[in-house]
Amino acid sequence: MTATPDDAPRSRGRYAKGIARRQEILDKAIEVFARRGSQKTSLRAIAQEVGVTHAALTHYFGSLEELLVAVYRESERKANTTKQAAPPDSSPAMAMRVSAEENRSIPGLVQLYSTLVAMALEDNHPAAEAFATERFARLRHDMAEQVRRLQASGHLRADLDPTLVAALVIAASDGLQTQWLLDATVDHEAALEMLDRLLRGSSSR
């Protein structure tokens, strides 16, 4: 049946309300996960903590896995909008160091990220796998471009492969992050600062 002109505004209104409701649930879920992480639990238990019905979470997110991905993506988007621009000569390692410092205040979301990456390595987790695969590919691409710019300006060693540097920095940051989750005395930031010094060292002749 074709919608009448009177139906169209109502349809747009319902759609807008649905978008707003989903965002409201997502904002509350981010608060919950920032506080408690992604401890093994059910969608029903999360719905209770967020203050919505199980049916509402299922309607907007489909599954627990899709909710976890949506929560992390939105928390990352919000963090990126409030971050100050890094100095033009900042290396990928130093950019990760700044993120590590900020992450100390949101251990629950750091744990959620680690859970999603681990989930992506298992079978039958397409949402987590797509999230992790796309995120790593984007980070490697962006960091490699940053490395090339720094090499061209003389701020980073010219004898290093940009793509490998990007992969190494991501591996170091994620590995240190996992160690920090298990042992809060691990100095994530200092280790990345040391990696930055190594990357800026004189080229071998």
Secondary structure, 3 states (H helix, E strand, C coil): CCCCCCHHHHHHHHHHHHHHHHHHHHHHHHHHHHHHCCCCCCHHHHHHHHCCCHHHHHHHHCCHHHHHHHHHHHHHHHHHHHCCCCCCCCCHHHHHHHHHHHHCCCHHHHHHHHHHHHHHCCCCCHHHHHHHHHHHHHHHHHHHHHHHHHHHCCCCCCCCCHHHHHHHHHHHHHHHHHHHHHCCCCCHHHHHHHHHHHHCCCCCC
